[in-house]
């Protein structure tokens, strides 16, 4: 069988497909060509290595992602509380409650920063602390959490936040 006969058979088979299958096949072909173009002309170098500024998405580790999420949520909370405080159409009780919540939130943020700073000074890598009304979470990057580490972290967190030891949870995060 010659190449020309193969092309004719393929064209005949293509024409016999339903319209949806034809569109999917054409779309797949276009995506494959676009991918090849991007690999060859945009993303690679002459020696075949990837460029130094690769655009491959690398997800953040769990502590960095948690820290980023915490900061985003806190920014929204603070913005909403400030709007309530400044909204003169809101009742005085609501504005007072917003002020109290904002003070509480900033107090928790200060406690978090203090505990994180002391943990870093004690040699713990990349600690993350969250403080709430009845709980404290302490994430620390450790290979294994020893009883001595847990006791030291628990004591520090309880002392700095005023929470009882039963409200403090120490969470080891594996080293990357």
The 8 nearest C-alpha neighbors of each residue, nearest first, counted from 0:
[[1, 4, 2, 5, 3, 6, 8, 7],
 [0, 2, 4, 3, 5, 6, 7, 8],
 [1, 3, 5, 4, 6, 0, 7, 8],
 [4, 2, 6, 5, 1, 7, 0, 8],
 [3, 5, 7, 1, 6, 2, 8, 0],
 [6, 4, 2, 8, 3, 7, 9, 1],
 [5, 7, 9, 3, 4, 8, 10, 2],
 [6, 8, 4, 10, 5, 9, 11, 3],
 [9, 7, 11, 5, 10, 6, 12, 4],
 [10, 8, 12, 6, 11, 7, 13, 5],
 [11, 9, 13, 7, 12, 8, 6, 14],
 [10, 12, 8, 14, 13, 9, 7, 15],
 [13, 11, 9, 15, 10, 14, 8, 16],
 [12, 14, 10, 11, 16, 15, 9, 21],
 [15, 13, 11, 12, 16, 10, 17, 21],
 [14, 16, 12, 13, 11, 17, 10, 18],
 [17, 15, 13, 14, 20, 21, 18, 12],
 [16, 18, 20, 19, 21, 15, 14, 13],
 [17, 19, 21, 20, 22, 16, 23, 14],
 [20, 18, 22, 21, 17, 23, 16, 24],
 [21, 19, 23, 22, 18, 17, 24, 16],
 [20, 22, 18, 24, 19, 23, 25, 16],
 [23, 21, 25, 19, 24, 20, 26, 18],
 [24, 22, 26, 20, 21, 25, 27, 19],
 [23, 25, 21, 27, 22, 26, 20, 28],
 [24, 26, 28, 22, 27, 23, 21, 29],
 [27, 25, 23, 29, 28, 24, 22, 30],
 [28, 26, 30, 24, 25, 29, 23, 31],
 [27, 29, 25, 31, 26, 30, 24, 32],
 [28, 30, 32, 26, 31, 27, 33, 25],
 [31, 29, 33, 27, 32, 28, 34, 26],
 [30, 32, 34, 28, 29, 33, 27, 35],
 [33, 31, 29, 35, 34, 30, 36, 28],
 [32, 34, 30, 36, 35, 31, 29, 37],
 [35, 33, 31, 37, 36, 32, 30, 38],
 [34, 36, 32, 38, 33, 37, 39, 31],
 [37, 35, 33, 39, 34, 38, 40, 32],
 [36, 38, 41, 34, 35, 40, 39, 42],
 [39, 37, 42, 35, 36, 41, 40, 43],
 [38, 40, 36, 37, 43, 35, 41, 42],
 [41, 39, 37, 36, 38, 42, 43, 35],
 [40, 42, 37, 38, 39, 43, 36, 44],
 [43, 41, 38, 37, 40, 39, 49, 50],
 [44, 42, 49, 39, 47, 38, 41, 48],
 [43, 45, 47, 46, 48, 49, 50, 42],
 [44, 46, 47, 43, 48, 39, 49, 40],
 [45, 47, 44, 48, 43, 49, 50, 39],
 [48, 46, 44, 45, 43, 49, 39, 50],
 [49, 47, 46, 44, 43, 50, 45, 51],
 [48, 50, 43, 44, 51, 42, 47, 53],
 [49, 51, 52, 53, 43, 48, 44, 42],
 [52, 50, 53, 49, 48, 54, 44, 43],
 [53, 51, 50, 54, 49, 55, 42, 43],
 [54, 52, 55, 50, 51, 49, 42, 56],
 [53, 55, 56, 52, 42, 57, 50, 51],
 [54, 56, 53, 57, 52, 58, 49, 42],
 [57, 55, 54, 58, 53, 59, 52, 60],
 [56, 58, 55, 59, 54, 60, 53, 64],
 [59, 57, 56, 60, 64, 61, 63, 55],
 [60, 58, 64, 63, 61, 57, 62, 65],
 [59, 61, 63, 62, 64, 58, 175, 65],
 [60, 62, 64, 63, 65, 59, 172, 66],
 [63, 61, 65, 64, 60, 66, 127, 138],
 [62, 64, 66, 65, 60, 61, 59, 67],
 [63, 65, 67, 61, 62, 66, 59, 60],
 [66, 64, 62, 68, 67, 63, 61, 69],
 [67, 65, 63, 69, 64, 68, 62, 70],
 [66, 68, 64, 70, 69, 65, 63, 71],
 [69, 67, 65, 71, 70, 66, 64, 72],
 [70, 68, 66, 72, 67, 71, 65, 73],
 [69, 71, 73, 67, 68, 72, 74, 66],
 [72, 70, 68, 74, 73, 69, 67, 75],
 [73, 71, 75, 69, 74, 70, 68, 76],
 [72, 74, 76, 70, 75, 71, 69, 77],
 [75, 73, 71, 77, 72, 76, 70, 78],
 [74, 76, 78, 72, 73, 77, 79, 71],
 [77, 75, 73, 79, 78, 74, 80, 72],
 [78, 76, 80, 74, 79, 75, 73, 81],
 [77, 79, 75, 81, 76, 80, 74, 82],
 [80, 78, 82, 76, 81, 77, 75, 83],
 [81, 79, 83, 77, 82, 97, 78, 76],
 [80, 82, 84, 78, 83, 79, 77, 85],
 [83, 81, 79, 85, 80, 84, 86, 78],
 [82, 84, 86, 80, 81, 85, 94, 79],
 [83, 85, 94, 81, 82, 86, 97, 80],
 [84, 86, 82, 83, 87, 81, 94, 80],
 [87, 85, 83, 88, 89, 84, 82, 94],
 [86, 88, 89, 85, 90, 84, 91, 83],
 [87, 89, 86, 90, 91, 85, 83, 94],
 [90, 88, 87, 86, 93, 91, 94, 83],
 [89, 91, 93, 92, 88, 94, 87, 86],
 [90, 92, 94, 93, 95, 89, 87, 96],
 [93, 91, 95, 90, 94, 96, 89, 97],
 [94, 92, 96, 90, 95, 91, 97, 89],
 [93, 95, 84, 97, 91, 96, 92, 83],
 [94, 96, 98, 92, 97, 93, 91, 99],
 [97, 95, 99, 93, 98, 94, 100, 92],
 [96, 98, 94, 100, 95, 80, 99, 101],
 [99, 97, 95, 101, 96, 100, 102, 94],
 [100, 98, 96, 102, 101, 97, 103, 95],
 [99, 101, 103, 97, 102, 98, 104, 96],
 [102, 100, 104, 98, 103, 99, 97, 105],
 [103, 101, 99, 105, 100, 104, 106, 98],
 [102, 104, 100, 106, 101, 105, 99, 107],
 [105, 103, 101, 107, 106, 102, 100, 108],
 [104, 106, 108, 102, 107, 103, 101, 109],
 [107, 105, 103, 109, 104, 108, 102, 110],
 [108, 106, 110, 104, 105, 109, 130, 111],
 [107, 109, 105, 111, 106, 110, 112, 104],
 [108, 110, 106, 112, 107, 111, 113, 105],
 [111, 109, 107, 113, 108, 112, 160, 114],
 [112, 110, 108, 128, 114, 109, 113, 129],
 [111, 113, 115, 109, 110, 114, 116, 108],
 [114, 112, 110, 116, 111, 115, 109, 117],
 [113, 115, 117, 111, 116, 112, 118, 110],
 [114, 116, 118, 112, 113, 126, 117, 111],
 [117, 115, 119, 113, 118, 114, 112, 120],
 [116, 118, 120, 114, 119, 115, 121, 113],
 [119, 117, 121, 115, 120, 116, 123, 114],
 [120, 118, 123, 122, 116, 121, 117, 124],
 [119, 121, 117, 118, 122, 116, 123, 115],
 [122, 120, 118, 119, 123, 117, 116, 124],
 [123, 121, 119, 120, 124, 118, 117, 125],
 [124, 122, 119, 118, 121, 126, 125, 139],
 [123, 125, 140, 126, 119, 122, 139, 141],
 [124, 126, 140, 139, 123, 127, 119, 62],
 [127, 125, 139, 115, 138, 124, 123, 140],
 [128, 126, 138, 137, 115, 139, 125, 129],
 [127, 129, 137, 111, 136, 138, 115, 130],
 [130, 128, 136, 135, 111, 137, 131, 127],
 [129, 131, 135, 107, 134, 111, 128, 136],
 [132, 130, 134, 133, 135, 129, 107, 104],
 [131, 133, 134, 130, 135, 107, 103, 162],
 [134, 132, 131, 166, 135, 162, 130, 167],
 [135, 133, 166, 131, 167, 132, 130, 136],
 [134, 136, 130, 167, 129, 166, 168, 131],
 [137, 135, 168, 129, 128, 167, 169, 138],
 [136, 138, 128, 169, 127, 170, 168, 139],
 [137, 139, 170, 127, 126, 171, 169, 128],
 [140, 138, 126, 171, 172, 141, 137, 170],
 [139, 141, 172, 174, 124, 173, 171, 125],
 [142, 140, 143, 173, 174, 171, 172, 139],
 [141, 143, 173, 174, 144, 140, 172, 171],
 [144, 142, 141, 145, 171, 173, 172, 140],
 [143, 145, 171, 148, 141, 149, 146, 142],
 [146, 144, 148, 147, 143, 149, 150, 141],
 [145, 147, 149, 148, 150, 144, 151, 143],
 [146, 148, 150, 145, 149, 151, 144, 152],
 [149, 147, 145, 151, 146, 150, 152, 144],
 [148, 150, 146, 152, 147, 151, 153, 145],
 [149, 151, 153, 147, 148, 152, 154, 146],
 [150, 152, 148, 154, 149, 153, 147, 155],
 [153, 151, 155, 149, 154, 150, 148, 156],
 [152, 154, 150, 156, 155, 151, 149, 157],
 [155, 153, 157, 151, 152, 156, 150, 158],
 [154, 156, 158, 152, 153, 157, 159, 151],
 [155, 157, 153, 159, 158, 154, 160, 152],
 [156, 158, 162, 154, 160, 161, 155, 159],
 [159, 157, 155, 161, 156, 160, 154, 162],
 [158, 160, 156, 157, 161, 155, 110, 114],
 [161, 159, 162, 157, 158, 156, 110, 130],
 [160, 162, 157, 158, 159, 163, 156, 164],
 [163, 161, 157, 160, 166, 164, 167, 134],
 [162, 164, 165, 166, 157, 161, 167, 158],
 [163, 165, 167, 166, 157, 153, 162, 154],
 [164, 166, 163, 167, 168, 162, 134, 157],
 [165, 167, 134, 164, 163, 135, 162, 133],
 [168, 166, 135, 164, 165, 134, 136, 153],
 [167, 169, 136, 137, 135, 170, 166, 153],
 [168, 170, 137, 136, 138, 167, 171, 149],
 [169, 171, 138, 137, 168, 139, 172, 136],
 [172, 170, 139, 138, 141, 140, 144, 173],
 [171, 173, 140, 139, 141, 170, 174, 138],
 [174, 172, 142, 141, 140, 175, 171, 143],
 [175, 173, 140, 141, 142, 172, 124, 171],
 [174, 173, 60, 140, 172, 142, 141, 61]]
